Amino acid sequence: MNLGEALHRYLKAETRGQLVIKFLDEEHLCKVAIEDGHAVYITLGKKGPEETLAVLSGKQVEWINFIEGMPSRKRLPHSLNKKLIEIALETRPATSSPNPQKASTTAGFDLSNGAPPETVEAIIEDFVDQIGPLGTVLADRVAQDLGYRAGALMEPGVLDKFVAALADEIPAEERQAFLDKYGP
């Protein structure tokens, strides 16, 4: 499992525990405290959150373990999810997709396995940019009708239906660009 896969798996709503990561060129363990799917604190040996985030880029994972239910002793006032996902995208190896139609990306995310909450928010923001402020209400209603909970991973089947439903609301001349960016 690489860093991106681990984040995709554990940064989900209702997940609580500690993600422990051993990097190949690092003698210390990296520990990520997770509460309700949000990374709330991170350390690498004795390095604090900012130092740890600054040195993670480019590191290769040796192994990963998750300790479910472990409470975090410290927490930052903001989630580290976005920054960790950006770092994971920088460190992942380039791969070619066997199904280029399905491997749509937004901000570097492969949507073939679903979409993390930050990506769902980006899709909604693009949708609102296309149709205006009413887009927020429409997107929330579509997500709710599909059984999606805010802050959770949107599974691939739900993501496809979500994007298709939103695209139906976008003017025809702009619809294809939206589908090309996010669609199945």
C-alpha positions in Angstrom: 0.0 0.0 0.0 1.4 3.4 -0.9 0.6 6.7 0.9 -2.1 7.7 -1.5 -3.9 4.4 -1.1 -3.6 4.6 2.7 -5.1 8.1 2.7 -7.9 7.1 0.4 -8.7 4.2 2.7 -8.4 5.9 6.1 -9.4 9.5 5.6 -13.1 8.6 5.6 -15.9 9.8 7.8 -16.2 7.9 11.1 -12.6 6.6 10.9 -10.6 7.1 14.1 -7.2 5.9 15.0 -3.5 6.3 14.2 -1.9 5.7 10.8 1.7 4.6 11.3 4.0 4.9 8.2 7.6 3.7 7.9 9.4 5.4 5.0 12.4 3.7 3.3 15.0 6.4 4.0 13.8 7.4 7.5 14.7 5.8 10.8 11.7 7.2 12.6 8.0 6.4 12.2 5.5 8.9 10.8 2.3 8.9 12.9 -0.9 10.5 11.7 -3.8 11.0 14.2 -7.1 10.6 12.5 -10.5 11.7 13.9 -13.7 11.2 12.0 -11.7 10.9 8.8 -9.6 14.0 9.3 -5.9 14.0 9.9 -5.7 16.1 13.0 -2.0 15.8 13.9 1.2 14.4 12.4 4.7 13.7 13.6 7.9 12.1 12.2 10.0 11.1 15.1 10.4 14.2 17.2 9.4 16.6 14.3 6.2 18.5 14.7 3.5 18.8 12.1 5.0 21.6 9.9 8.5 20.1 9.9 7.0 16.7 9.1 4.9 17.9 6.2 7.9 19.8 4.8 10.0 16.6 4.6 7.4 14.1 3.4 7.4 15.0 -0.3 9.3 12.4 -2.3 9.5 9.8 0.4 8.8 6.2 -0.5 6.7 4.0 1.8 8.2 0.8 3.3 5.1 -0.2 5.2 1.9 1.2 6.7 -0.2 0.1 9.7 -3.4 1.5 11.1 -4.3 1.3 14.8 -8.0 1.6 14.9 -9.7 3.6 17.7 -6.5 5.1 19.1 -7.4 8.6 20.4 -5.2 11.5 19.3 -3.3 13.2 22.2 -2.8 16.4 20.2 -4.7 18.0 17.4 -4.4 21.0 15.2 -7.2 23.5 14.7 -7.5 22.5 11.0 -7.5 19.2 9.0 -4.3 18.1 7.3 -6.2 16.1 4.7 -5.6 18.4 1.8 -1.9 18.9 2.4 -1.4 15.1 2.9 -3.2 14.3 -0.3 -1.1 16.9 -2.2 2.0 15.2 -0.9 0.8 11.8 -1.8 0.1 13.0 -5.4 3.7 14.3 -5.6 5.2 11.0 -4.5 3.1 8.5 -6.4 4.7 6.7 -9.4 3.3 7.6 -12.8 1.1 4.8 -14.1 -0.9 4.3 -17.2 -4.6 3.5 -16.8 -6.0 0.4 -18.6 -9.2 2.4 -19.0 -8.4 6.0 -20.0 -12.1 6.9 -20.1 -12.7 5.9 -16.5 -9.5 7.5 -15.1 -10.7 11.0 -15.2 -8.8 13.3 -12.9 -9.3 16.6 -11.1 -6.4 18.3 -9.4 -4.5 15.0 -10.0 -7.0 12.7 -8.4 -7.8 9.4 -10.1 -11.6 9.1 -9.8 -11.8 5.5 -10.9 -11.8 4.4 -7.2 -14.2 7.1 -6.0 -13.6 10.6 -4.7 -12.4 11.8 -1.3 -14.4 14.6 0.4 -12.0 17.3 -0.9 -12.6 16.2 -4.5 -16.4 16.1 -4.0 -16.2 19.7 -2.7 -14.1 20.7 -5.8 -16.7 19.1 -8.1 -19.5 21.0 -6.4 -17.5 24.3 -6.6 -17.0 23.8 -10.3 -20.7 23.0 -10.7 -21.6 26.2 -8.8 -19.3 28.2 -11.0 -21.2 26.9 -14.0 -24.7 27.5 -12.9 -24.6 29.9 -10.0 -25.3 29.9 -6.3 -28.4 27.7 -6.6 -25.9 25.0 -7.6 -25.0 24.4 -3.9 -28.6 23.5 -3.1 -29.0 21.3 -6.2 -25.7 19.5 -5.5 -26.5 18.9 -1.9 -29.9 17.5 -2.8 -28.5 15.2 -5.5 -25.8 14.0 -3.0 -28.4 13.3 -0.3 -30.7 11.5 -2.8 -27.8 9.2 -3.7 -27.1 8.5 0.0 -23.9 10.4 0.2 -22.7 11.8 3.6 -20.6 15.0 3.5 -17.1 14.3 4.6 -17.1 10.7 3.4 -15.5 9.0 0.3 -17.9 9.0 -2.6 -17.9 5.5 -4.1 -17.3 5.1 -7.9 -20.9 4.2 -8.8 -22.4 7.0 -6.7 -19.8 9.4 -8.1 -20.8 8.6 -11.7 -24.5 9.2 -10.9 -23.6 12.4 -9.0 -21.6 13.8 -11.9 -24.2 12.8 -14.5 -27.0 14.4 -12.4 -25.1 17.6 -12.0 -24.1 17.7 -15.7 -27.8 17.5 -16.6 -28.3 20.9 -14.9 -25.4 22.6 -16.8 -26.1 24.4 -20.0 -25.5 22.2 -23.1 -22.6 24.2 -24.4 -20.7 23.8 -21.2 -21.8 20.3 -20.2 -19.3 18.3 -22.1 -16.3 20.1 -20.5 -17.7 19.3 -17.1 -18.2 15.6 -18.1 -14.7 15.4 -19.6 -13.3 16.7 -16.3 -15.3 14.5 -13.9 -17.5 12.1 -15.8 -17.4 8.4 -16.3 
